[in-house]
Amino acid sequence: MQTRTIFKTPLVSGFFRLVFMALTRLRGWRIEGEKPKDKKYVLIAAPHTSNWDFPTMMAASFILGLDVHWIGKHTLFPAGPFGALMRWFGGIGIDRRKKHNTVEQMVANFNERDELVVIITPEGTRSKVNHWKAGFYHIAVGAGVPIYMAYVDTNLNVVGMGPAFHPTGDYEKDIVEIRSFYADKRGFRPHSE
């Protein structure tokens, strides 16, 4: 299993860290928070309203020194150089044809590694949704890892790393607390209420 990503490739990650720090300052943005001490966690990123969310979170990941991974369909990771490139960018392939679902496959990934940070957008889409997808929560519960809350807030020109949330197993109760953290955060293209 390939474990070295772009975020752990010294010259590349150092270069991108400097570039993204400069671009962030030039655009009048700032990064809040710091790299979590935990070695394994689910990182949720919200609000997800624009295609700019991905490069913005990637920039924050380089600046904070995070080694983030993302989940993709297994067909994005073929044998050969393209699959290796996708894994180097932090991708983890999930085979939806298997009897084990995405949550079980990701829990297995957490159990197989000493360090793993998986970034997930709980909304699952850039469109306005009333209910977040619960997969991120069930992955964290199944793997016994905390959930960290990353955010974009265009009101303040901030990208940040929020606090750790330790799920209790009571999704209905916990999701209220998690979503309340994001209540005052405004994405790049805010959804009309």
Secondary structure as UniProt FT lines:
FT   HELIX           6..8
FT   HELIX           10..26
FT   TURN            27..28
FT   STRAND          30..32
FT   STRAND          40..46
FT   TURN            51..52
FT   HELIX           53..64
FT   STRAND          68..73
FT   HELIX           74..76
FT   HELIX           81..88
FT   TURN            89..90
FT   STRAND          91..94
FT   TURN            96..97
FT   HELIX           102..112
FT   STRAND          116..120
FT   TURN            122..123
FT   HELIX           135..143
FT   STRAND          147..153
FT   TURN            154..157
FT   STRAND          158..165
FT   HELIX           171..182
FT   TURN            183..184
//
